[in-house]
Amino acid sequence: MLGEPWATNAAGRAGPYIAVTMSPERNPAAARRNPLSSRRRLHPAKGDFMSKRFFTLLMIAAAPLFAQETQPAAQPFTERVDVNLVQLDAIVTDSRGNQMLGLGKDDFVVRENGQPMPVDSVDYFTNRRLINAPESAANFKVERVHEERYMIFFFDKITSDFTSQAEMIRARNDVIRFLDDRLRAEDRVAVVGHDVRLKVYSDFTSDKAQIRRALNDATSYGLGLRTKDASGSGPSIMRNMDIDRMINKTGAVYEALDLLGDALRPIHARKDMVIFSNGIIGPDEDVRGGLIMSRSRYYDPMIESLNSADVTLYPVSLQSGMVEPEYVHQNLSTMASDTNGEYYRLHASYVTPLKQIEKKTAGYYLISYYTKKRPGEHGFQKVNVALRNPEFKVTARSGYSYGD
């Protein structure tokens, strides 16, 4: 990710979003209109034979005139639907983890609820400039290079014991080393964390000194930013942050990530979030026999928020031993999978997973297709993306939110 330019689509948007086009709808009132009902009705006087006869003759004479009026064409009842453009990002690699280029829409199979969806288009986005040729001369379709890329470092400070604190400081130092070697002027880095609530220590910036200060604050339990004054004029987390919700309603890590997704959604680019954690367990999750047996009510809203904001999670375990119970890793692994990311469980140095994340996210495909939803529906649609060539591996975002 870091060290190379970025890419996005022509609309300035990368990743899953929905553009809604309303289907035409006939006016129900016009469809029910009766041409006779709009005229004053003629009523004969009671008991008056001549009046009744006159009324009958009048109706017979007027019948051809009524018949000549334009009648509304009978239309079969059709259910109204919204036609949605869905865009999902996917990474395709070979057996050695190298990215595969030059694939088209016929190479992908997309399914919703088991039903194949016709793929409209597939574009490849890369943060690597073509070395020996301009983009127009490439033998595969490459979108224009984007000047900014986004990475967020999230420190989950669930405990304050000496061992955990020492490991977090080691992770912080490796992040500083990594950024010193890889950070470029077009990169945008933010530093956030969670202890008793969500805290933003630095909004997006390419200033190494600011990032370093924020990393030190994150590992020393600083207060973080609490107003929107520091948001600046560029892409920002704090500008879109619900401050009251951040301070009072992010006691669980899931809630913190849910709110971050909401704050990041207006930034129309893909965002990659590295989470350093000892393990995440929701306050309402039940652990038995070394496993988490229930899912928190905060989990699904968090995943939907992150996917809607085009955020990919890359959790990195702060427990590198082999004796931890499985529940330590269980949610971190699932969160990565549900956001098209990867969980890094074992590593000798934190620089190693950071370099692997950089390689993995060097480029991606943007798959576009159309789907239909009923007006007023809201929810999260799961999507399965596969390749026709079984020799390649594809990792794609698990779905999209609709009806927002």
Wavefront OBJ file of the C-alpha trace (Angstrom):
o trace
v 0.000 0.000 0.000
v 2.495 2.629 1.080
v 5.256 3.738 -1.231
v 3.227 3.770 -4.449
v 0.418 5.899 -5.956
v -3.247 4.966 -5.620
v -6.120 4.556 -8.058
v -9.868 5.135 -8.105
v -12.680 5.162 -10.602
v -13.700 8.005 -12.890
v -16.374 9.072 -10.439
v -13.747 9.453 -7.743
v -15.089 6.450 -5.889
v -13.429 3.166 -5.131
v -15.058 0.132 -3.597
v -18.689 -0.783 -2.895
v -21.266 1.910 -3.361
v -24.796 2.044 -4.760
v -26.122 4.579 -7.240
v -29.943 4.419 -7.203
v -32.083 5.088 -10.276
v -35.818 5.125 -9.623
v -37.985 3.148 -12.019
v -40.875 5.032 -13.676
v -44.164 4.681 -11.809
v -47.622 5.436 -13.173
v -49.917 7.616 -11.116
v -52.272 5.357 -9.148
v -54.897 8.101 -9.055
v -54.863 8.450 -12.844
v -55.125 4.681 -13.272
v -58.259 4.600 -11.117
v -59.971 7.594 -12.762
v -63.451 6.906 -14.261
v -64.442 9.358 -17.043
v -68.053 9.357 -15.831
v -67.135 10.125 -12.256
v -65.723 13.521 -13.199
v -69.084 14.751 -14.605
v -72.171 15.840 -12.764
v -74.607 12.914 -12.682
v -78.172 13.352 -14.050
v -80.940 12.195 -11.718
v -84.621 11.876 -12.828
v -87.363 13.167 -10.591
v -88.978 10.410 -8.565
v -92.305 9.137 -9.975
v -92.046 11.245 -13.151
v -92.334 8.879 -16.148
v -91.481 11.570 -18.720
v -88.414 12.540 -16.785
v -87.282 8.923 -16.597
v -87.902 8.442 -20.335
v -86.052 11.661 -21.154
v -83.103 10.552 -19.003
v -82.991 7.141 -20.739
v -83.025 8.715 -24.226
v -80.406 11.228 -23.171
v -78.065 8.478 -21.956
v -78.555 6.490 -25.200
v -77.776 9.570 -27.295
v -74.758 10.497 -25.225
v -73.245 7.000 -25.224
v -71.327 7.463 -28.539
v -69.922 10.739 -27.222
v -68.665 9.072 -24.056
v -67.254 6.208 -26.110
v -65.200 8.677 -28.171
v -63.381 9.975 -25.113
v -59.804 8.749 -24.727
v -59.783 5.958 -22.205
v -56.712 5.244 -20.094
v -54.890 2.249 -21.547
v -55.161 -0.821 -19.382
v -51.807 -1.508 -17.790
v -50.898 -4.736 -16.071
v -49.933 -4.351 -12.429
v -46.153 -4.301 -12.055
v -44.157 -4.094 -8.849
v -41.954 -1.052 -8.543
v -38.229 -1.684 -8.026
v -35.097 0.384 -7.669
v -32.244 -0.460 -10.007
v -28.932 -0.280 -8.132
v -25.393 -0.133 -9.444
v -23.214 -2.224 -7.137
v -19.422 -1.994 -7.127
v -17.219 -4.401 -5.152
v -13.440 -4.482 -4.876
v -11.622 -7.789 -5.313
v -7.975 -8.858 -5.221
v -6.806 -11.687 -7.508
v -3.530 -13.506 -6.909
v -1.740 -16.613 -8.090
v -0.573 -19.453 -5.843
v 2.478 -17.404 -4.755
v 0.504 -14.296 -3.852
v 1.404 -12.290 -6.960
v -1.367 -10.114 -8.321
v -2.955 -11.204 -11.584
v -3.545 -8.491 -14.191
v -5.606 -8.253 -17.352
v -8.787 -10.042 -16.227
v -12.155 -9.032 -17.704
v -15.801 -9.352 -16.776
v -16.055 -12.858 -18.252
v -13.433 -14.086 -15.771
v -15.613 -13.353 -12.708
v -18.747 -15.084 -11.398
v -20.893 -12.978 -9.042
v -23.864 -14.423 -7.139
v -26.520 -12.976 -4.860
v -28.499 -15.568 -2.868
v -27.058 -18.236 -5.153
v -28.278 -16.511 -8.327
v -25.688 -15.393 -10.914
v -25.622 -11.649 -11.590
v -24.542 -10.410 -15.057
v -21.282 -8.495 -14.597
v -21.472 -5.121 -16.330
v -17.789 -4.131 -16.202
v -14.478 -4.855 -14.481
v -11.702 -2.291 -14.059
v -8.264 -2.706 -12.528
v -6.933 -0.103 -10.103
v -3.299 0.031 -9.094
v -1.028 2.126 -6.936
v 1.976 1.165 -9.060
v 2.842 3.302 -12.051
v 3.651 1.400 -15.219
v 7.415 1.401 -15.390
v 8.162 1.573 -19.106
v 4.934 2.785 -20.714
v 2.094 5.260 -20.235
v -1.261 3.889 -19.116
v -2.656 4.193 -22.662
v -0.047 1.715 -23.894
v -0.717 -0.929 -21.245
v -1.884 -4.332 -22.421
v -4.613 -4.326 -19.746
v -7.073 -1.658 -18.632
v -5.665 0.573 -15.894
v -7.555 3.481 -14.378
v -5.832 6.803 -13.745
v -3.461 6.956 -10.795
v -4.957 8.486 -7.678
v -2.748 10.905 -5.780
v -3.858 9.960 -2.252
v -3.989 6.682 -0.392
v -5.374 6.015 3.080
v -4.062 3.878 5.951
v -5.353 3.866 9.530
v -3.458 2.419 12.503
v -5.821 1.313 15.287
v -4.461 0.404 18.758
v -6.871 -1.715 20.797
v -5.710 -1.121 24.376
v -7.870 -3.699 26.095
v -5.424 -4.214 28.988
v -2.750 -2.143 30.691
v -0.573 -4.915 32.154
v 3.179 -4.616 31.658
v 3.519 -7.407 29.068
v 0.727 -6.097 26.850
v 1.977 -2.529 27.137
v 5.501 -3.586 26.159
v 4.194 -5.468 23.123
v 2.128 -2.483 22.010
v 5.156 -0.200 22.281
v 7.116 -2.666 20.147
v 4.341 -2.552 17.535
v 4.393 1.249 17.647
v 8.145 1.349 17.080
v 7.866 -1.027 14.109
v 5.141 1.146 12.591
v 7.440 4.167 12.881
v 10.230 2.226 11.172
v 7.899 1.095 8.424
v 6.585 4.617 7.758
v 10.076 6.116 7.823
v 10.995 3.798 4.944
v 7.727 3.805 2.977
v 5.738 6.992 3.575
v 5.376 9.293 0.556
v 3.931 12.755 0.194
v 0.690 11.469 -1.373
v 0.039 8.997 1.467
v -2.526 9.821 4.144
v -2.146 8.163 7.554
v -4.433 8.406 10.602
v -3.830 7.068 14.119
v -6.736 5.997 16.345
v -7.234 3.800 19.374
v -9.650 2.443 21.927
v -9.442 2.073 25.692
v -12.596 3.280 27.461
v -13.861 4.810 24.190
v -12.831 5.596 20.622
v -9.998 8.132 20.389
v -8.555 9.800 17.296
v -4.944 10.813 17.906
v -4.282 12.158 14.415
v -6.507 12.818 11.437
v -5.229 11.954 7.958
v -1.829 13.499 7.317
v 1.494 12.841 5.580
v 3.452 14.781 8.228
v 5.861 12.270 9.785
v 6.350 14.350 12.929
v 2.587 14.534 13.522
v 2.187 10.799 12.927
v 5.018 10.051 15.354
v 3.440 12.208 18.082
v 0.104 10.507 17.517
v 1.641 7.033 17.767
v 3.263 8.005 21.080
v -0.065 9.360 22.370
v -1.877 6.194 21.297
v 0.394 3.984 23.395
v 0.397 6.303 26.428
v -3.394 6.605 26.803
v -3.670 10.203 25.590
v -7.063 11.931 25.353
v -7.049 12.318 21.573
v -8.933 14.896 19.516
v -12.324 15.931 20.891
v -13.462 18.667 18.488
v -13.764 19.123 14.753
v -11.416 22.128 14.774
v -8.413 20.028 13.804
v -10.061 18.475 10.739
v -8.374 20.846 8.263
v -9.426 21.226 4.652
v -8.466 17.808 3.284
v -10.088 14.383 3.723
v -10.874 14.012 7.404
v -12.197 11.587 9.995
v -13.057 14.279 12.553
v -15.032 16.465 10.141
v -17.620 13.703 9.816
v -17.373 12.476 13.408
v -20.347 12.417 15.769
v -18.481 13.833 18.791
v -21.166 13.015 21.356
v -21.392 9.444 20.121
v -17.587 9.134 20.134
v -17.287 10.260 23.759
v -20.371 8.604 25.239
v -21.344 5.624 23.071
v -18.198 3.775 22.003
v -17.475 1.745 25.117
v -17.132 -1.449 23.052
v -14.570 -1.852 20.278
v -17.349 -2.890 17.893
v -19.127 0.408 18.545
v -15.885 2.316 17.956
v -15.317 0.625 14.594
v -18.964 1.134 13.638
v -18.628 4.876 14.253
v -15.323 5.013 12.381
v -17.043 3.464 9.375
v -19.705 6.180 9.455
v -17.061 8.917 9.709
v -14.989 7.453 6.866
v -17.845 6.893 4.422
v -17.747 10.394 2.821
v -14.126 9.798 1.755
v -14.567 8.205 -1.662
v -11.558 5.910 -1.689
v -10.538 2.590 -0.280
v -9.235 2.701 3.309
v -7.045 0.018 4.901
v -7.062 -0.266 8.702
v -4.360 -2.140 10.634
v -5.626 -3.168 14.095
v -3.114 -4.121 16.790
v -5.005 -6.140 19.397
v -4.728 -8.801 22.109
v -8.134 -10.089 21.000
v -11.597 -8.556 20.774
v -14.564 -9.925 22.719
v -17.900 -8.110 22.830
v -19.439 -7.335 26.233
v -22.439 -9.508 25.350
v -20.511 -12.451 23.889
v -20.363 -15.756 25.752
v -17.015 -17.598 26.011
v -17.103 -21.289 26.871
v -14.521 -24.019 26.408
v -12.022 -21.596 24.906
v -14.430 -20.475 22.161
v -16.837 -17.582 21.642
v -20.256 -19.233 21.524
v -22.433 -16.235 20.642
v -22.155 -13.162 18.437
v -22.493 -9.644 19.798
v -25.456 -7.540 18.710
v -22.880 -4.860 17.828
v -20.970 -7.081 15.392
v -23.132 -7.057 12.254
v -23.795 -3.266 12.329
v -20.028 -2.757 12.590
v -19.286 -4.956 9.573
v -22.013 -3.306 7.490
v -20.697 0.145 8.379
v -17.114 -0.748 7.461
v -18.085 -2.396 4.187
v -20.296 0.540 3.229
v -17.341 2.885 3.865
v -14.969 0.695 1.811
v -12.786 -0.090 4.833
v -10.713 -3.275 4.913
v -9.445 -4.618 8.249
v -6.010 -6.150 8.748
v -5.852 -7.247 12.417
v -2.383 -8.026 13.791
v -2.163 -10.086 16.976
v -0.204 -8.654 19.889
v -0.003 -12.178 21.316
v 2.572 -14.016 19.267
v 2.787 -17.133 21.435
v 1.272 -20.531 20.729
v -0.577 -21.130 24.002
v -3.378 -18.560 23.870
v -6.949 -19.901 23.817
v -8.646 -19.800 20.434
v -11.150 -17.113 21.431
v -8.271 -14.590 21.474
v -8.006 -14.928 17.692
v -11.567 -15.879 16.792
v -13.164 -12.464 16.250
v -10.034 -10.880 14.781
v -9.963 -13.564 12.087
v -13.687 -13.226 11.354
v -13.543 -9.420 11.171
v -10.741 -9.625 8.600
v -12.622 -12.162 6.496
v -15.881 -10.179 6.596
v -14.185 -6.999 5.296
v -12.018 -8.599 2.595
v -8.884 -8.355 4.721
v -6.470 -10.779 6.373
v -5.567 -11.679 9.960
v -1.884 -11.852 10.925
v -1.558 -14.205 13.871
v 2.120 -15.213 14.002
v 5.091 -12.946 13.239
v 8.569 -12.272 14.565
v 8.428 -8.560 13.771
v 5.476 -6.239 13.131
v 7.256 -4.916 10.044
v 6.673 -8.307 8.417
v 2.833 -8.154 8.329
v 3.010 -4.469 7.340
v 5.074 -5.368 4.276
v 2.695 -8.230 3.472
v -0.268 -5.855 3.687
v 1.515 -3.462 1.335
v 2.072 -6.217 -1.214
v -1.445 -7.588 -0.914
v -3.107 -4.233 -1.520
v -0.935 -3.028 -4.412
v -3.946 -3.216 -6.747
v -7.503 -4.457 -7.015
v -10.368 -5.041 -9.445
v -13.578 -3.031 -9.253
v -16.502 -5.256 -10.297
v -19.703 -3.478 -11.377
v -23.142 -5.014 -11.851
v -26.815 -4.063 -11.510
v -29.293 -5.477 -9.041
v -32.886 -4.720 -8.044
v -34.354 -3.925 -4.641
v -37.872 -2.954 -3.603
v -38.354 0.704 -2.598
v -38.075 1.201 1.137
v -36.042 -1.944 1.720
v -32.978 -1.658 3.923
v -30.365 -4.237 4.728
v -27.085 -5.909 3.873
v -26.851 -8.097 0.779
v -24.231 -10.831 0.880
v -22.373 -11.430 -2.371
v -20.171 -14.311 -3.497
v -17.401 -13.531 -5.998
v -15.531 -16.377 -7.696
v -13.241 -16.903 -10.692
v -13.762 -19.215 -13.628
v -10.070 -20.133 -13.478
v -9.580 -22.280 -10.351
v -5.801 -21.697 -10.396
v -6.281 -18.083 -9.255
v -7.411 -16.934 -5.820
v -9.898 -14.102 -5.357
v -10.688 -12.247 -2.142
v -13.661 -9.920 -2.431
v -15.779 -7.815 -0.120
v -18.577 -9.914 1.346
v -21.471 -7.659 0.312
v -23.007 -4.211 0.406
v -25.586 -2.181 2.291
v -28.666 -0.885 0.467
v -31.490 1.471 1.267
v -29.295 4.001 3.120
l 1 2 3 4 5 6 7 8 9 10 11 12 13 14 15 16 17 18 19 20 21 22 23 24 25 26 27 28 29 30 31 32 33 34 35 36 37 38 39 40 41 42 43 44 45 46 47 48 49 50 51 52 53 54 55 56 57 58 59 60 61 62 63 64 65 66 67 68 69 70 71 72 73 74 75 76 77 78 79 80 81 82 83 84 85 86 87 88 89 90 91 92 93 94 95 96 97 98 99 100 101 102 103 104 105 106 107 108 109 110 111 112 113 114 115 116 117 118 119 120 121 122 123 124 125 126 127 128 129 130 131 132 133 134 135 136 137 138 139 140 141 142 143 144 145 146 147 148 149 150 151 152 153 154 155 156 157 158 159 160 161 162 163 164 165 166 167 168 169 170 171 172 173 174 175 176 177 178 179 180 181 182 183 184 185 186 187 188 189 190 191 192 193 194 195 196 197 198 199 200 201 202 203 204 205 206 207 208 209 210 211 212 213 214 215 216 217 218 219 220 221 222 223 224 225 226 227 228 229 230 231 232 233 234 235 236 237 238 239 240 241 242 243 244 245 246 247 248 249 250 251 252 253 254 255 256 257 258 259 260 261 262 263 264 265 266 267 268 269 270 271 272 273 274 275 276 277 278 279 280 281 282 283 284 285 286 287 288 289 290 291 292 293 294 295 296 297 298 299 300 301 302 303 304 305 306 307 308 309 310 311 312 313 314 315 316 317 318 319 320 321 322 323 324 325 326 327 328 329 330 331 332 333 334 335 336 337 338 339 340 341 342 343 344 345 346 347 348 349 350 351 352 353 354 355 356 357 358 359 360 361 362 363 364 365 366 367 368 369 370 371 372 373 374 375 376 377 378 379 380 381 382 383 384 385 386 387 388 389 390 391 392 393 394 395 396 397 398 399 400 401 402 403 404
